[in-house]
Amino acid sequence: MKAKDVLEVWTGWDSPDIFEIRETTPKRKIISRHFMCGAELIKSPFGERELKRFGSFGKKADGTWKHYIEIVAD
């Protein structure tokens, strides 16, 4: 499943959610991290990448929901 597919089936992600995109090796070592909103993620090259893991950190004190998406490294 592609990262953008998760956002297309899950409603309510569009604002003000922030996604941490983690690009990892097969042994789950983090290569890079990027932060963006859902609309940016769907349009970015990361949206086309294969999803390894998806989760949420929950709602923060400022009202923003924080999530993470782990993707397969190229």
TAURVEN-V485820 format. One record per residue. SS is DSSP state (~ for helix, > for strand, _ for the rest). PSI is psi in degrees with one decimal (* if undefined). NEAR is the number of other ideal C-beta (glycine too) atoms within 10 Angstrom. Layout:
SS:PSI:NEAR
SS:PSI:NEAR
This chain:
_:138.9:10
>:154.3:15
~:-40.7:24
~:-26.4:18
~:-35.2:14
~:-44.8:19
~:-29.8:21
~:-26.4:12
~:-18.0:8
_:121.6:12
_:154.6:7
_:6.7:8
_:-15.9:18
_:-30.8:11
_:139.0:11
_:48.4:11
_:142.8:20
>:132.6:18
>:133.3:24
>:115.6:15
>:119.2:21
>:119.1:18
>:122.9:18
>:160.5:17
_:170.2:10
_:-25.8:8
_:14.6:5
_:19.8:10
_:131.0:8
>:125.7:11
>:-45.5:11
>:159.3:10
>:141.4:11
>:146.5:15
>:131.7:12
>:165.6:17
_:168.9:15
~:-41.0:24
~:-38.9:13
~:-40.8:15
~:-45.4:23
~:-38.6:20
~:-15.0:11
_:164.9:15
~:-25.4:8
~:-28.6:19
~:-25.7:22
~:-4.9:12
_:153.7:19
>:134.6:12
>:133.9:16
>:-43.4:17
>:147.4:11
>:141.1:16
>:-179.5:10
>:142.0:11
>:-13.9:11
>:-175.7:8
>:130.0:11
_:169.9:11
_:-29.1:5
_:2.3:7
_:-2.2:7
_:132.6:12
>:137.4:17
>:131.0:15
>:167.1:20
>:148.6:16
>:126.6:24
>:128.0:18
>:157.0:23
>:133.9:13
_:147.8:15
_:*:8
